[in-house]
C-alpha cells in the first residue's frame, strides 16, 4: 500500500478513535449512562472486534492500533452501562 494511503488511513483512524474518547470520559465523570443504548454499544463493540481481525488480516497498523484503542473505549462504556445503570 502506498505511503499516502497509509497516511490517510492513519489520520482517519486517529480522528474516529479520538472522537469516541470524550463520551467515555463524560460517562466516567458523570456516572450517567441513561442516554447510552446497550444494544448499540454491544453491536459497536462486536463490529470493532471484527475490524481488528480484518486489520490483522491486512497487516494494517492504522486499523489494528485504532481498533485496539476503540475496543478498550467501547468495552469501558459497556462496563459503565452495566455498572452505573440504576437497578
VEXTIVO-745379 format. One record per atom (N, C-alpha, C, CB): x, y, z; chain; residue number from 1; atom name; residue in one letter. Coordinates in nm, 3 decimals. Glycine has a CB too. Layout:
// residues N
X, Y, Z, A, NUM, CA, a .
...
END
This chain:
// residues 87
0.085, -0.117, 0.000, A, 1, N, x .
0.000, 0.000, 0.000, A, 1, CA, x .
0.090, 0.124, 0.000, A, 1, C, x .
-0.097, 0.000, 0.123, A, 1, CB, x .
0.045, 0.227, -0.068, A, 2, N, x .
0.128, 0.346, -0.081, A, 2, CA, x .
0.132, 0.423, 0.052, A, 2, C, x .
0.074, 0.437, -0.193, A, 2, CB, x .
0.241, 0.497, 0.073, A, 3, N, x .
0.252, 0.576, 0.197, A, 3, CA, x .
0.140, 0.680, 0.212, A, 3, C, x .
0.386, 0.647, 0.200, A, 3, CB, x .
0.092, 0.735, 0.102, A, 4, N, x .
-0.016, 0.833, 0.109, A, 4, CA, x .
-0.144, 0.767, 0.159, A, 4, C, x .
-0.039, 0.898, -0.029, A, 4, CB, x .
-0.173, 0.650, 0.108, A, 5, N, x .
-0.293, 0.578, 0.151, A, 5, CA, x .
-0.281, 0.538, 0.298, A, 5, C, x .
-0.316, 0.451, 0.063, A, 5, CB, x .
-0.163, 0.493, 0.340, A, 6, N, x .
-0.141, 0.460, 0.482, A, 6, CA, x .
-0.158, 0.583, 0.570, A, 6, C, x .
-0.001, 0.399, 0.502, A, 6, CB, x .
-0.112, 0.699, 0.523, A, 7, N, x .
-0.127, 0.823, 0.598, A, 7, CA, x .
-0.274, 0.861, 0.611, A, 7, C, x .
-0.049, 0.938, 0.530, A, 7, CB, x .
-0.348, 0.850, 0.502, A, 8, N, x .
-0.492, 0.878, 0.506, A, 8, CA, x .
-0.560, 0.784, 0.606, A, 8, C, x .
-0.556, 0.862, 0.365, A, 8, CB, x .
-0.524, 0.657, 0.602, A, 9, N, x .
-0.580, 0.560, 0.696, A, 9, CA, x .
-0.543, 0.594, 0.839, A, 9, C, x .
-0.532, 0.420, 0.662, A, 9, CB, x .
-0.421, 0.638, 0.860, A, 10, N, x .
-0.376, 0.676, 0.994, A, 10, CA, x .
-0.452, 0.796, 1.048, A, 10, C, x .
-0.228, 0.706, 0.993, A, 10, CB, x .
-0.470, 0.898, 0.964, A, 11, N, x .
-0.544, 1.018, 1.006, A, 11, CA, x .
-0.689, 0.981, 1.035, A, 11, C, x .
-0.536, 1.128, 0.896, A, 11, CB, x .
-0.751, 0.901, 0.949, A, 12, N, x .
-0.889, 0.858, 0.970, A, 12, CA, x .
-0.900, 0.780, 1.102, A, 12, C, x .
-0.938, 0.772, 0.851, A, 12, CB, x .
-0.804, 0.693, 1.126, A, 13, N, x .
-0.805, 0.613, 1.249, A, 13, CA, x .
-0.794, 0.702, 1.373, A, 13, C, x .
-0.690, 0.512, 1.248, A, 13, CB, x .
-0.706, 0.800, 1.370, A, 14, N, x .
-0.690, 0.890, 1.485, A, 14, CA, x .
-0.819, 0.969, 1.509, A, 14, C, x .
-0.571, 0.988, 1.462, A, 14, CB, x .
-0.877, 1.024, 1.402, A, 15, N, x .
-0.997, 1.105, 1.417, A, 15, CA, x .
-1.116, 1.024, 1.468, A, 15, C, x .
-1.033, 1.170, 1.285, A, 15, CB, x .
-1.140, 0.909, 1.411, A, 16, N, x .
-1.257, 0.831, 1.452, A, 16, CA, x .
-1.238, 0.772, 1.593, A, 16, C, x .
-1.284, 0.719, 1.351, A, 16, CB, x .
-1.117, 0.733, 1.627, A, 17, N, x .
-1.091, 0.679, 1.760, A, 17, CA, x .
-1.099, 0.790, 1.864, A, 17, C, x .
-0.953, 0.612, 1.765, A, 17, CB, x .
-1.037, 0.903, 1.836, A, 18, N, x .
-1.037, 1.015, 1.930, A, 18, CA, x .
-1.177, 1.070, 1.952, A, 18, C, x .
-0.945, 1.127, 1.880, A, 18, CB, x .
-1.262, 1.064, 1.852, A, 19, N, x .
-1.397, 1.117, 1.865, A, 19, CA, x .
-1.479, 1.039, 1.968, A, 19, C, x .
-1.468, 1.116, 1.730, A, 19, CB, x .
-1.441, 0.918, 1.997, A, 20, N, x .
-1.513, 0.833, 2.090, A, 20, CA, x .
-1.471, 0.860, 2.235, A, 20, C, x .
-1.490, 0.687, 2.055, A, 20, CB, x .
-1.350, 0.910, 2.255, A, 21, N, x .
-1.295, 0.926, 2.390, A, 21, CA, x .
-1.371, 1.027, 2.477, A, 21, C, x .
-1.152, 0.968, 2.380, A, 21, CB, x .
-1.420, 1.140, 2.424, A, 22, N, x .
-1.496, 1.231, 2.511, A, 22, CA, x .
-1.621, 1.166, 2.573, A, 22, C, x .
-1.537, 1.354, 2.433, A, 22, CB, x .
-1.685, 1.077, 2.500, A, 23, N, x .
-1.802, 1.007, 2.555, A, 23, CA, x .
-1.762, 0.918, 2.671, A, 23, C, x .
-1.872, 0.923, 2.446, A, 23, CB, x .
-1.650, 0.849, 2.657, A, 24, N, x .
-1.601, 0.763, 2.765, A, 24, CA, x .
-1.571, 0.849, 2.888, A, 24, C, x .
-1.474, 0.685, 2.720, A, 24, CB, x .
-1.502, 0.961, 2.868, A, 25, N, x .
-1.467, 1.049, 2.980, A, 25, CA, x .
-1.592, 1.106, 3.046, A, 25, C, x .
-1.377, 1.163, 2.932, A, 25, CB, x .
-1.686, 1.155, 2.967, A, 26, N, x .
-1.808, 1.213, 3.023, A, 26, CA, x .
-1.887, 1.110, 3.101, A, 26, C, x .
-1.896, 1.272, 2.911, A, 26, CB, x .
-1.897, 0.990, 3.049, A, 27, N, x .
-1.972, 0.884, 3.117, A, 27, CA, x .
-1.904, 0.847, 3.248, A, 27, C, x .
-1.984, 0.761, 3.027, A, 27, CB, x .
-1.772, 0.837, 3.246, A, 28, N, x .
-1.698, 0.805, 3.368, A, 28, CA, x .
-1.714, 0.916, 3.472, A, 28, C, x .
-1.549, 0.784, 3.335, A, 28, CB, x .
-1.706, 1.040, 3.427, A, 29, N, x .
-1.713, 1.155, 3.517, A, 29, CA, x .
-1.853, 1.171, 3.578, A, 29, C, x .
-1.675, 1.283, 3.442, A, 29, CB, x .
-1.957, 1.160, 3.496, A, 30, N, x .
-2.094, 1.183, 3.544, A, 30, CA, x .
-2.161, 1.058, 3.599, A, 30, C, x .
-2.178, 1.239, 3.432, A, 30, CB, x .
-2.108, 0.943, 3.566, A, 31, N, x .
-2.167, 0.814, 3.605, A, 31, CA, x .
-2.309, 0.798, 3.550, A, 31, C, x .
-2.170, 0.800, 3.758, A, 31, CB, x .
-2.340, 0.872, 3.443, A, 32, N, x .
-2.472, 0.867, 3.382, A, 32, CA, x .
-2.465, 0.793, 3.248, A, 32, C, x .
-2.529, 1.010, 3.362, A, 32, CB, x .
-2.545, 0.688, 3.238, A, 33, N, x .
-2.548, 0.610, 3.114, A, 33, CA, x .
-2.688, 0.604, 3.053, A, 33, C, x .
-2.497, 0.468, 3.140, A, 33, CB, x .
-2.777, 0.690, 3.102, A, 34, N, x .
-2.915, 0.688, 3.055, A, 34, CA, x .
-2.927, 0.702, 2.904, A, 34, C, x .
-2.993, 0.798, 3.121, A, 34, CB, x .
-2.844, 0.786, 2.845, A, 35, N, x .
-2.856, 0.812, 2.702, A, 35, CA, x .
-2.782, 0.710, 2.616, A, 35, C, x .
-2.805, 0.951, 2.671, A, 35, CB, x .
-2.716, 0.614, 2.678, A, 36, N, x .
-2.643, 0.512, 2.603, A, 36, CA, x .
-2.729, 0.388, 2.585, A, 36, C, x .
-2.511, 0.476, 2.674, A, 36, CB, x .
-2.734, 0.340, 2.463, A, 37, N, x .
-2.811, 0.220, 2.431, A, 37, CA, x .
-2.719, 0.097, 2.441, A, 37, C, x .
-2.874, 0.231, 2.289, A, 37, CB, x .
-2.754, 0.004, 2.529, A, 38, N, x .
-2.673, -0.117, 2.544, A, 38, CA, x .
-2.668, -0.199, 2.414, A, 38, C, x .
-2.729, -0.203, 2.658, A, 38, CB, x .
-2.779, -0.220, 2.343, A, 39, N, x .
-2.769, -0.294, 2.216, A, 39, CA, x .
-2.675, -0.226, 2.116, A, 39, C, x .
-2.908, -0.309, 2.153, A, 39, CB, x .
-2.680, -0.092, 2.108, A, 40, N, x .
-2.590, -0.020, 2.018, A, 40, CA, x .
-2.446, -0.042, 2.060, A, 40, C, x .
-2.623, 0.130, 2.015, A, 40, CB, x .
-2.418, -0.031, 2.190, A, 41, N, x .
-2.282, -0.049, 2.239, A, 41, CA, x .
-2.230, -0.190, 2.209, A, 41, C, x .
-2.274, -0.021, 2.389, A, 41, CB, x .
-2.315, -0.290, 2.228, A, 42, N, x .
-2.273, -0.429, 2.202, A, 42, CA, x .
-2.250, -0.453, 2.053, A, 42, C, x .
-2.378, -0.527, 2.255, A, 42, CB, x .
-2.337, -0.396, 1.970, A, 43, N, x .
-2.318, -0.410, 1.825, A, 43, CA, x .
-2.190, -0.338, 1.782, A, 43, C, x .
-2.441, -0.353, 1.748, A, 43, CB, x .
-2.168, -0.219, 1.835, A, 44, N, x .
-2.049, -0.142, 1.803, A, 44, CA, x .
-1.923, -0.218, 1.846, A, 44, C, x .
-2.054, -0.004, 1.870, A, 44, CB, x .
-1.923, -0.271, 1.969, A, 45, N, x .
-1.809, -0.346, 2.022, A, 45, CA, x .
-1.779, -0.467, 1.933, A, 45, C, x .
-1.837, -0.390, 2.166, A, 45, CB, x .
-1.882, -0.540, 1.894, A, 46, N, x .
-1.865, -0.657, 1.807, A, 46, CA, x .
-1.807, -0.615, 1.671, A, 46, C, x .
-1.999, -0.731, 1.787, A, 46, CB, x .
-1.861, -0.507, 1.615, A, 47, N, x .
-1.811, -0.458, 1.486, A, 47, CA, x .
-1.665, -0.417, 1.493, A, 47, C, x .
-1.893, -0.341, 1.440, A, 47, CB, x .
-1.626, -0.352, 1.602, A, 48, N, x .
-1.486, -0.310, 1.616, A, 48, CA, x .
-1.395, -0.432, 1.632, A, 48, C, x .
-1.471, -0.215, 1.738, A, 48, CB, x .
-1.442, -0.534, 1.702, A, 49, N, x .
-1.364, -0.658, 1.712, A, 49, CA, x .
-1.341, -0.719, 1.574, A, 49, C, x .
-1.435, -0.759, 1.805, A, 49, CB, x .
-1.445, -0.716, 1.492, A, 50, N, x .
-1.431, -0.769, 1.355, A, 50, CA, x .
-1.337, -0.683, 1.272, A, 50, C, x .
-1.569, -0.778, 1.287, A, 50, CB, x .
-1.342, -0.549, 1.291, A, 51, N, x .
-1.247, -0.461, 1.222, A, 51, CA, x .
-1.104, -0.494, 1.264, A, 51, C, x .
-1.279, -0.313, 1.252, A, 51, CB, x .
-1.084, -0.528, 1.391, A, 52, N, x .
-0.949, -0.563, 1.437, A, 52, CA, x .
-0.900, -0.690, 1.368, A, 52, C, x .
-0.948, -0.583, 1.590, A, 52, CB, x .
-0.985, -0.789, 1.357, A, 53, N, x .
-0.948, -0.912, 1.286, A, 53, CA, x .
-0.913, -0.879, 1.141, A, 53, C, x .
-1.064, -1.016, 1.292, A, 53, CB, x .
-0.994, -0.794, 1.079, A, 54, N, x .
-0.969, -0.751, 0.941, A, 54, CA, x .
-0.835, -0.679, 0.931, A, 54, C, x .
-1.083, -0.659, 0.892, A, 54, CB, x .
-0.806, -0.593, 1.028, A, 55, N, x .
-0.679, -0.521, 1.029, A, 55, CA, x .
-0.560, -0.616, 1.036, A, 55, C, x .
-0.674, -0.424, 1.145, A, 55, CB, x .
-0.571, -0.719, 1.120, A, 56, N, x .
-0.464, -0.818, 1.128, A, 56, CA, x .
-0.449, -0.894, 0.996, A, 56, C, x .
-0.491, -0.917, 1.243, A, 56, CB, x .
-0.563, -0.926, 0.933, A, 57, N, x .
-0.558, -0.997, 0.804, A, 57, CA, x .
-0.486, -0.913, 0.698, A, 57, C, x .
-0.700, -1.032, 0.757, A, 57, CB, x .
-0.509, -0.782, 0.701, A, 58, N, x .
-0.445, -0.691, 0.605, A, 58, CA, x .
-0.306, -0.646, 0.649, A, 58, C, x .
-0.531, -0.570, 0.583, A, 58, CB, x .
-0.273, -0.676, 0.776, A, 59, N, x .
-0.148, -0.628, 0.835, A, 59, CA, x .
-0.139, -0.476, 0.828, A, 59, C, x .
-0.027, -0.691, 0.764, A, 59, CB, x .
-0.252, -0.411, 0.859, A, 60, N, x .
-0.261, -0.265, 0.854, A, 60, CA, x .
-0.255, -0.207, 0.995, A, 60, C, x .
-0.392, -0.221, 0.783, A, 60, CB, x .
-0.141, -0.146, 1.027, A, 61, N, x .
-0.123, -0.091, 1.160, A, 61, CA, x .
-0.225, 0.017, 1.196, A, 61, C, x .
0.016, -0.034, 1.172, A, 61, CB, x .
-0.264, 0.108, 1.105, A, 62, N, x .
-0.367, 0.205, 1.143, A, 62, CA, x .
-0.497, 0.139, 1.187, A, 62, C, x .
-0.394, 0.299, 1.028, A, 62, CB, x .
-0.538, 0.034, 1.117, A, 63, N, x .
-0.661, -0.036, 1.153, A, 63, CA, x .
-0.643, -0.110, 1.285, A, 63, C, x .
-0.702, -0.134, 1.041, A, 63, CB, x .
-0.530, -0.175, 1.302, A, 64, N, x .
-0.504, -0.253, 1.423, A, 64, CA, x .
-0.500, -0.163, 1.546, A, 64, C, x .
-0.372, -0.331, 1.410, A, 64, CB, x .
-0.418, -0.060, 1.543, A, 65, N, x .
-0.400, 0.027, 1.659, A, 65, CA, x .
-0.529, 0.100, 1.695, A, 65, C, x .
-0.287, 0.128, 1.634, A, 65, CB, x .
-0.594, 0.158, 1.594, A, 66, N, x .
-0.716, 0.234, 1.625, A, 66, CA, x .
-0.824, 0.145, 1.681, A, 66, C, x .
-0.767, 0.305, 1.500, A, 66, CB, x .
-0.835, 0.023, 1.632, A, 67, N, x .
-0.940, -0.065, 1.680, A, 67, CA, x .
-0.909, -0.123, 1.817, A, 67, C, x .
-0.962, -0.176, 1.582, A, 67, CB, x .
-0.783, -0.141, 1.851, A, 68, N, x .
-0.748, -0.182, 1.987, A, 68, CA, x .
-0.790, -0.074, 2.085, A, 68, C, x .
-0.595, -0.211, 2.000, A, 68, CB, x .
-0.759, 0.051, 2.053, A, 69, N, x .
-0.797, 0.163, 2.140, A, 69, CA, x .
-0.949, 0.174, 2.149, A, 69, C, x .
-0.737, 0.295, 2.088, A, 69, CB, x .
-1.017, 0.158, 2.036, A, 70, N, x .
-1.162, 0.170, 2.034, A, 70, CA, x .
-1.229, 0.054, 2.108, A, 70, C, x .
-1.213, 0.176, 1.891, A, 70, CB, x .
-1.172, -0.065, 2.100, A, 71, N, x .
-1.225, -0.180, 2.176, A, 71, CA, x .
-1.218, -0.150, 2.326, A, 71, C, x .
-1.145, -0.309, 2.143, A, 71, CB, x .
-1.107, -0.093, 2.370, A, 72, N, x .
-1.094, -0.058, 2.511, A, 72, CA, x .
-1.200, 0.046, 2.549, A, 72, C, x .
-0.952, -0.004, 2.542, A, 72, CB, x .
-1.215, 0.149, 2.465, A, 73, N, x .
-1.313, 0.255, 2.492, A, 73, CA, x .
-1.456, 0.200, 2.494, A, 73, C, x .
-1.301, 0.366, 2.387, A, 73, CB, x .
-1.490, 0.121, 2.394, A, 74, N, x .
-1.625, 0.065, 2.387, A, 74, CA, x .
-1.648, -0.033, 2.502, A, 74, C, x .
-1.647, -0.006, 2.251, A, 74, CB, x .
-1.545, -0.109, 2.535, A, 75, N, x .
-1.556, -0.201, 2.649, A, 75, CA, x .
-1.581, -0.128, 2.779, A, 75, C, x .
-1.430, -0.285, 2.661, A, 75, CB, x .
-1.514, -0.013, 2.795, A, 76, N, x .
-1.539, 0.069, 2.914, A, 76, CA, x .
-1.682, 0.119, 2.918, A, 76, C, x .
-1.442, 0.187, 2.919, A, 76, CB, x .
-1.735, 0.163, 2.804, A, 77, N, x .
-1.873, 0.211, 2.801, A, 77, CA, x .
-1.972, 0.099, 2.833, A, 77, C, x .
-1.904, 0.271, 2.666, A, 77, CB, x .
-1.947, -0.020, 2.782, A, 78, N, x .
-2.033, -0.134, 2.815, A, 78, CA, x .
-2.026, -0.160, 2.966, A, 78, C, x .
-1.991, -0.262, 2.734, A, 78, CB, x .
-1.905, -0.161, 3.020, A, 79, N, x .
-1.889, -0.180, 3.164, A, 79, CA, x .
-1.962, -0.072, 3.243, A, 79, C, x .
-1.740, -0.180, 3.201, A, 79, CB, x .
-1.945, 0.054, 3.203, A, 80, N, x .
-2.013, 0.164, 3.269, A, 80, CA, x .
-2.165, 0.147, 3.260, A, 80, C, x .
-1.971, 0.298, 3.208, A, 80, CB, x .
-2.213, 0.111, 3.144, A, 81, N, x .
-2.357, 0.094, 3.124, A, 81, CA, x .
-2.411, -0.013, 3.220, A, 81, C, x .
-2.389, 0.056, 2.977, A, 81, CB, x .
-2.339, -0.122, 3.232, A, 82, N, x .
-2.383, -0.231, 3.320, A, 82, CA, x .
-2.366, -0.196, 3.468, A, 82, C, x .
-2.307, -0.358, 3.287, A, 82, CB, x .
-2.263, -0.117, 3.500, A, 83, N, x .
-2.233, -0.084, 3.639, A, 83, CA, x .
-2.311, 0.036, 3.692, A, 83, C, x .
-2.086, -0.057, 3.653, A, 83, CB, x .
-2.329, 0.138, 3.609, A, 84, N, x .
-2.388, 0.262, 3.656, A, 84, CA, x .
-2.539, 0.269, 3.639, A, 84, C, x .
-2.325, 0.377, 3.583, A, 84, CB, x .
-2.597, 0.174, 3.568, A, 85, N, x .
-2.741, 0.174, 3.548, A, 85, CA, x .
-2.811, 0.148, 3.680, A, 85, C, x .
-2.782, 0.069, 3.443, A, 85, CB, x .
-2.906, 0.234, 3.711, A, 86, N, x .
-2.980, 0.219, 3.837, A, 86, CA, x .
-3.066, 0.095, 3.832, A, 86, C, x .
-3.066, 0.342, 3.865, A, 86, CB, x .
-3.060, 0.021, 3.937, A, 87, N, x .
-3.134, -0.105, 3.941, A, 87, CA, x .
-3.271, -0.085, 3.999, A, 87, C, x .
-3.059, -0.209, 4.022, A, 87, CB, x .
END
